[in-house]
Amino acid sequence: MNCPVTQTEHPLTLRQAQDDVDQWIQTIGVRYFSELTNLAQLMEEVGEVARILSRTYGEQSFKPSDEQGELSDELADVLFVVICLANQTGVDLTEALRRNLEKKTKRDATRHQENEKLK
């Protein structure tokens, strides 16, 4: 079975990603998991990102029993679940990110330049 999302080439905006994930859920995934199940899934996926980063860039080493996942794939898993949560709660991620960047720009206009720890 072909994935309807990967059959066409197009620039992947946040809006298109939300639409593509919704199409995937409706055609392959059957239905969205509940919001609380997706929250648990998100925590699991973030944990997998943390495992890779702590073993690759931190002091921990990989154990023989570790499955060495790819960081890019695990980050995509995190993004997928975030998009699912946005879709099922009616959040437009494009607008949410735009507002969030505006908030950070106003709040942090000089904060980071003035932070001695960053110099």
C-alpha positions as CSV (number, residue, x, y, z in Angstrom):
1,M,0.0,0.0,0.0
2,N,1.4,3.4,-1.0
3,C,1.3,6.2,1.4
4,P,-0.8,9.0,0.0
5,V,1.4,11.6,1.6
6,T,4.6,10.6,-0.1
7,Q,3.1,10.1,-3.6
8,T,3.5,13.8,-4.6
9,E,6.4,16.2,-4.3
10,H,5.5,19.5,-2.8
11,P,7.0,22.1,-0.5
12,L,6.0,21.1,3.0
13,T,4.7,24.1,4.8
14,L,3.3,23.7,8.3
15,R,-0.3,23.9,6.8
16,Q,0.6,21.2,4.3
17,A,2.1,19.0,7.0
18,Q,-1.0,19.3,9.1
19,D,-3.1,18.4,6.0
20,D,-0.8,15.5,5.1
21,V,-0.8,14.1,8.6
22,D,-4.6,14.3,8.8
23,Q,-4.9,12.5,5.4
24,W,-2.5,9.8,6.7
25,I,-4.6,9.4,9.8
26,Q,-7.8,9.2,7.9
27,T,-6.5,6.7,5.3
28,I,-3.9,4.6,7.1
29,G,-4.1,5.3,10.8
30,V,-7.8,4.7,11.1
31,R,-8.4,7.5,13.6
32,Y,-6.5,9.8,16.0
33,F,-5.5,8.4,19.3
34,S,-7.0,10.4,22.2
35,E,-5.2,13.6,23.2
36,L,-3.9,11.9,26.4
37,T,-2.6,8.9,24.5
38,N,-0.9,11.3,22.1
39,L,0.6,13.2,25.0
40,A,2.1,9.9,26.3
41,Q,3.3,9.2,22.7
42,L,4.9,12.6,22.6
43,M,6.8,12.0,25.8
44,E,8.0,8.6,24.5
45,E,9.3,10.2,21.3
46,V,11.0,13.1,23.1
47,G,12.6,10.5,25.3
48,E,14.0,8.7,22.3
49,V,15.4,12.0,21.0
50,A,17.0,12.6,24.5
51,R,18.5,9.1,24.5
52,I,20.2,9.7,21.1
53,L,21.5,13.2,22.1
54,S,22.8,12.2,25.5
55,R,24.7,9.3,24.0
56,T,25.9,11.1,20.9
57,Y,26.8,14.5,22.4
58,G,26.7,13.9,26.1
59,E,28.7,11.8,28.5
60,Q,26.6,8.6,28.2
61,S,27.6,5.8,25.9
62,F,25.4,3.5,23.9
63,K,24.6,0.2,25.6
64,P,24.8,-3.0,23.5
65,S,21.1,-3.3,23.9
66,D,20.4,0.2,22.6
67,E,18.7,0.5,19.3
68,Q,20.6,3.2,17.6
69,G,17.8,5.3,16.1
70,E,18.4,8.1,13.7
71,L,18.0,11.6,15.2
72,S,16.3,12.9,12.1
73,D,13.7,10.1,12.3
74,E,13.1,10.6,16.0
75,L,12.7,14.3,15.6
76,A,10.2,13.6,12.8
77,D,8.3,11.3,15.1
78,V,8.1,14.2,17.7
79,L,6.8,16.5,14.9
80,F,4.2,14.0,13.8
81,V,2.7,13.7,17.2
82,V,2.8,17.5,17.8
83,I,0.9,17.8,14.5
84,C,-1.6,15.2,15.5
85,L,-2.2,17.1,18.8
86,A,-2.6,20.4,16.8
87,N,-5.0,18.8,14.4
88,Q,-7.2,17.3,17.0
89,T,-7.4,20.4,19.1
90,G,-7.9,22.8,16.3
91,V,-4.5,24.6,16.5
92,D,-3.2,26.2,13.2
93,L,0.5,25.7,13.7
94,T,1.4,28.3,11.1
95,E,-0.4,31.0,13.0
96,A,0.7,29.7,16.4
97,L,4.3,29.8,15.4
98,R,4.0,33.2,13.9
99,R,2.4,34.6,17.1
100,N,5.0,32.8,19.2
101,L,7.9,34.3,17.2
102,E,6.3,37.8,17.6
103,K,6.0,37.3,21.3
104,K,9.6,36.2,21.6
105,T,10.8,39.0,19.5
106,K,9.1,41.6,21.7
107,R,10.0,39.9,24.9
108,D,13.6,39.1,24.1
109,A,14.5,42.1,21.8
110,T,17.7,42.8,23.8
111,R,17.7,40.1,26.5
112,H,20.1,37.6,24.7
113,Q,22.5,40.3,23.5
114,E,22.7,41.5,27.1
115,N,23.2,38.1,28.6
116,E,26.8,37.8,29.7
117,K,26.6,34.0,29.7
118,L,26.2,34.1,25.9
119,K,29.2,36.2,25.2
